[in-house]
Amino acid sequence: MVVIKTAREISKMMDACRISANALCVAGEAVKPGVSTYEIDEKVRKYIEKQGATPSFLGYGGFPASACISVNNVVIHGIPSKNEILKEGDIVSVDVGAFYEGFHGDNAFTFPCGTVSDNAQKLMDATRESLYKGIEAALAGNRVGDIGSTVQQYVENRSYSVVRDFVGHGVGTKLHEDPSIPNFGKAGRGVRLLPGMTIAIEPMVCEGHYAVEVLDDDWTTVTVDGKLAAHFEHTVAITPEGPKIMTIPG
């Protein structure tokens, strides 16, 4: 069931989204060669808790950390580890959520670790831009398919592919709500976007084929062909005036 929020609820949810966005900035500042993904996760957890919030992901479905940290060919749901040490040229996708006063915020960003290859930079740039193209399509009266179609066309026109097995979602009092927000599809199809909906748009884009597999830990999701992947995400409110990005640091 799609949950429509009141203006007051969206205002309250903005606080959770701001904390999530700031936590993502904390993670980005920590992405450096020689740093473990565990250290980054610890910084994220401490920041969120210092704000009086709770990490949305910690314990969610049994997930053992506060942030998903996914390096290179790991698409999403990478589990932070003391043994995973970042190196120059890695690309590091960090997905962070915070729960504050009854609402969640959810966002992700792929950070370069030091200097990355031209191919990696182009992939990150295309994925980030596809997110904003998708947000532009998130207009009241449009449909979910308009978002997915926009993202897919932008990505595929640059010879990349969008993951099919995982999608964006509604977000609010629950971390995952209806509707699903695929990064592919046909314009004019799917659930209609209405003012008061709050959704997480999150393109997951592969350098090669979109096929992915989940490893034996039941979380870590990698590209089958071993090529790079990038992931960007914002929580967005549908308003009569247009889409409003809620996960803004400040």
C-alpha positions in Angstrom: 0.0 0.0 0.0 1.3 3.4 -1.0 1.5 5.8 2.0 0.7 9.5 1.4 2.4 11.8 3.8 1.0 15.1 5.1 3.1 18.3 4.8 3.8 18.0 8.5 5.0 14.4 8.2 7.3 15.3 5.3 8.7 18.2 7.3 9.5 15.7 10.1 11.0 13.2 7.7 13.3 15.9 6.4 15.2 15.7 9.7 15.9 12.0 9.2 16.9 12.7 5.6 19.3 15.4 6.6 21.0 13.1 9.1 21.3 10.4 6.5 22.8 12.9 4.0 25.3 14.2 6.6 26.3 10.6 7.5 27.0 10.0 3.8 29.2 13.0 3.8 31.1 11.6 6.8 31.6 8.4 4.9 32.8 10.2 1.8 35.4 12.1 3.8 36.7 8.8 5.2 37.2 7.1 1.8 41.0 7.1 1.4 43.6 4.5 0.5 44.6 2.4 3.5 41.3 2.8 5.3 39.2 -0.2 6.1 35.5 -0.3 5.2 34.9 -1.2 8.9 36.4 2.1 9.9 34.1 4.0 7.6 31.1 2.1 9.0 32.1 3.0 12.5 32.3 6.7 11.7 28.9 6.5 10.1 27.3 4.8 13.1 28.9 7.2 15.6 27.7 10.2 13.6 24.1 9.0 13.3 23.9 8.0 17.0 25.4 11.4 18.0 22.4 13.0 16.3 20.0 11.0 18.5 19.1 8.8 15.5 19.4 5.1 14.8 21.2 3.6 11.8 18.4 2.3 9.6 20.4 -0.7 8.3 21.9 -2.0 11.5 20.1 -5.2 12.2 17.7 -4.7 9.3 16.9 -8.3 8.1 20.0 -9.3 10.0 22.4 -6.9 8.3 25.4 -6.5 10.7 26.5 -2.9 10.0 25.3 0.7 9.8 26.3 1.3 6.2 26.4 -0.9 3.0 29.9 -0.3 1.6 30.4 -1.8 -1.8 33.8 -1.7 -3.6 34.4 -2.0 -7.3 32.4 -4.9 -8.7 30.2 -5.1 -5.6 27.0 -3.5 -6.6 25.2 -3.2 -3.3 25.0 -4.6 0.2 28.7 -4.9 0.8 29.4 -5.8 4.5 32.0 -3.6 6.1 35.1 -5.5 7.2 38.4 -4.8 9.1 40.0 -6.9 6.4 38.8 -4.9 3.4 41.4 -2.1 3.0 40.7 0.5 0.3 43.4 1.2 -2.3 44.1 3.9 -4.8 41.7 3.7 -7.7 38.9 1.9 -6.0 35.3 3.1 -6.4 33.4 2.9 -3.2 29.6 2.9 -3.1 28.2 3.8 0.4 24.5 3.4 1.2 23.3 5.0 4.4 20.0 5.4 6.2 19.0 7.0 9.5 15.8 6.6 11.5 14.8 9.7 13.5 11.5 10.5 15.3 9.6 7.9 13.4 10.9 8.4 9.9 13.8 7.0 7.7 16.0 8.8 5.3 18.0 6.8 2.7 20.8 7.8 0.3 23.8 6.5 -1.5 26.9 7.8 -3.4 29.8 6.2 -5.1 33.1 7.8 -4.1 36.4 7.7 -5.8 39.3 6.4 -3.6 42.2 8.7 -4.6 42.6 8.9 -8.4 40.4 6.5 -10.4 40.6 5.4 -14.0 38.8 7.3 -16.8 36.4 4.4 -17.2 35.5 4.4 -13.5 35.0 8.1 -13.5 32.7 8.0 -16.6 30.7 5.2 -15.0 30.2 7.2 -11.8 29.3 10.4 -13.7 26.7 8.6 -15.8 25.2 6.9 -12.8 24.9 10.1 -10.8 23.5 12.0 -13.8 20.9 9.2 -14.4 19.7 9.7 -10.8 19.0 13.3 -11.5 17.3 12.5 -14.8 15.1 10.1 -12.9 14.3 12.7 -10.3 13.3 15.2 -13.0 10.7 12.6 -14.2 9.3 12.2 -10.7 6.5 14.6 -11.3 3.0 14.4 -9.8 0.7 12.8 -12.4 3.6 10.9 -14.0 4.0 7.2 -13.4 6.7 5.0 -11.9 7.6 3.8 -15.4 8.5 7.3 -16.4 11.3 7.3 -13.8 12.6 3.9 -14.8 12.4 4.6 -18.5 14.3 7.8 -18.2 17.0 6.2 -16.1 17.3 3.2 -18.4 17.5 5.3 -21.6 20.1 7.6 -20.2 22.3 4.7 -19.0 21.9 2.5 -22.1 22.6 5.4 -24.4 26.1 5.4 -22.8 26.6 1.7 -23.3 26.1 0.8 -19.6 23.3 -1.4 -18.1 20.9 -1.0 -15.2 20.5 -3.8 -12.6 17.1 -5.6 -12.8 17.2 -7.6 -9.6 17.1 -4.7 -7.2 15.1 -1.5 -7.4 14.3 1.7 -5.6 11.3 2.0 -3.2 9.0 4.1 -1.1 10.4 5.2 2.2 8.9 6.7 5.3 8.0 5.2 8.7 9.3 2.0 7.2 12.7 1.8 5.4 11.0 0.0 2.4 7.5 0.9 1.5 5.4 0.7 -1.7 5.8 1.4 -4.5 8.8 -0.3 -6.0 10.8 2.2 -8.2 12.6 0.2 -11.0 15.5 1.8 -12.9 14.0 0.4 -16.1 10.6 0.0 -17.7 8.2 1.8 -20.0 7.0 5.3 -19.8 3.4 5.7 -18.8 3.2 2.4 -17.0 3.0 1.6 -13.3 1.8 3.4 -10.1 0.8 7.0 -10.6 3.0 9.5 -8.6 0.9 11.6 -6.2 1.8 14.6 -4.0 2.8 13.3 -0.6 4.6 10.2 -1.8 8.2 9.9 -0.7 10.4 7.6 -2.7 14.0 6.4 -2.9 15.3 6.6 -6.5 18.5 4.7 -6.7 20.1 3.7 -10.0 22.5 0.8 -9.8 24.5 0.8 -13.0 27.0 -1.8 -14.4 30.0 -1.2 -16.6 29.2 -4.5 -18.4 26.2 -6.8 -18.2 23.4 -6.2 -15.7 23.5 -9.7 -14.3 24.3 -9.9 -10.6 24.7 -12.6 -8.0 24.4 -12.6 -4.2 27.4 -14.2 -2.4 27.2 -16.9 0.3 26.8 -14.2 3.1 23.3 -13.6 1.6 24.1 -9.9 1.3 27.0 -9.0 -0.9 25.8 -8.5 -4.5 28.4 -8.5 -7.3 28.4 -8.2 -11.0 28.5 -11.7 -12.6 31.1 -10.5 -15.2 33.4 -8.9 -12.5 33.1 -5.4 -14.1 32.6 -2.2 -12.1 29.2 -1.0 -10.8 28.1 2.3 -9.3 25.2 3.3 -7.1 23.6 6.7 -6.3 20.4 7.4 -4.4 18.3 10.2 -3.0 15.0 10.2 -1.0 12.6 12.4 -2.9 9.2 13.9 -2.1 6.5 14.2 -4.8 5.0 17.7 -4.5 2.6 19.8 -6.6 5.5 22.0 -7.4 7.8 19.2 -8.6 10.1 16.6 -7.0 11.9 17.7 -3.8 15.2 16.1 -2.9 15.1 15.4 0.8 18.5 13.9 1.5 20.4 17.2 1.4 23.2 17.7 4.0 23.1 20.7 6.2 
